[in-house]
Amino acid sequence: MWDGRDLAALVVPLAGELIATGDRYEPFRLAGPDGPAVEPVTAFFRDLLAAGRSEATVRSYGMDLLRWFRFLWAAGLAWDQVTQSDARDFSRWLRAGRDGRGYAPAVRAHSETVLRSFYGYHLEAGTGPIVNPFPLDRSRRRARAGAHHNPMELHRSQRTGRYRPRVPTRVPRAIPDEEFNDIFARLPSHRDRALVAFYVSTGARASELLSATVGGTDPGRQLITVTRKGTGELQQLPASTDAFVWLRLYQAQMDGLVPAGRGQPLWWTLRRPVRPLTYHAVHRMFERACGKAGSAATLHALRHTAAYRMAEDPALPLTDVQAVLGHAQLATTQIYLTPRAEDVIRRVLAHHGEQVRQARQRAGPPPAAAGYRPETLKVLFGPGIS
């Protein structure tokens, strides 16, 4: 325990690394400064995979654990002897950051959750400290969580960790229609138009749409089958007619250039030799199109755009939107009922314009300036000029 140490004087080198191994049983390994794997983390990774967590989750958790172990190595602390004071100081260090700007609240909140889970696992296994250094919030120990929550209102998750920061609610950004049309016009190929049309009509995540196979498309029913990111389950998603038109044009263009078979990937690179399309390639494609259109939109914004469009349709129940988006909680989908900033601005400006119009109408028509004949003004400006 080193309570009271000056964190400003602490230098945390970029020691160790998270290594992608290519091994499906142990896809990631956290290596220490000298090279060997950090065994407590390896055991935790195995537990995550056994619980059905994805490789992406393991990687995400690994980045938070790497940051924590770098802090421990710099401070000369043993991972299994840390105290709540050490966890508190780490949380303070995250807030200040290595460069003085600090980490975002969402990053710090995720880190707190990961580290509390990590020590919770070792606490149960009897291989870590006898007390979790990342404890629950004091207020959560005295009463049942959500005891006073009105079930008719949207439930906001409460703080669960003592050192977990409050994360501001962020309203997802959808791409305005004019901006989207400009971006779409800049897409250079049938494949890219098909991809964007599917993204904006299905609401699928970028990686989910890339999981589609040739046999997973059903143009007659306007359905495309994807593998869900969180659960790994297959799900059919309805898509627009335009998406399947662009898909057919793309498939005709690639006929004979890609392997045949219903189990083959649906999306391929356009450059030869052709290879299955990756997330990073799609991200760069959309980034280039946005750059030409002068837009700062991201690939993930297409999912938000699809969600807003579906949520705005009064004939589409919100539970249907939830199912299509793959949200576990309806509260997550309800975020898309929040008015978009550009729509609010447009409606308020229209309101101000209407107020001015009504005020002028109540005041009556302005008198004609001296020297002008009333009948001439009526020809130019219509009736109402006296």
Secondary structure, DSSP 4 states (H G I P E B T S, - for coil): --TT--GGG------SEEEE---SSS-EEEE-TTSSB-HHHHHHHHHHHHTT--HHHHHHHHHHHHHHHHHHHHHT--GGG--HHHHHHHHHHHHH-SSSS---HHHHHHHHHHHHHHHHHHHHHTSS-SS-SSPBPGGGGSS-TTTT--TTSPPPPPP-BTTPPPPPP-PPPPPPHHHHHHHHHT--SHHHHHHHHHHHHH---HHHHHT-BGGGEETTTTEEEEE-TTT--EEEEE--HHHHHHHHHHHHHHTTTS--STTSBS-B-SSSSP-B--HHHHHHHHHHHHHHHT----TTHHHHHHHHHHHT-TTS-HHHHHHHHT-SSHHHHHGGGSPPHHHHHHHHHHHHHHHHHHHHHHH-PPPPPTT--HHHHHHHH-TT--
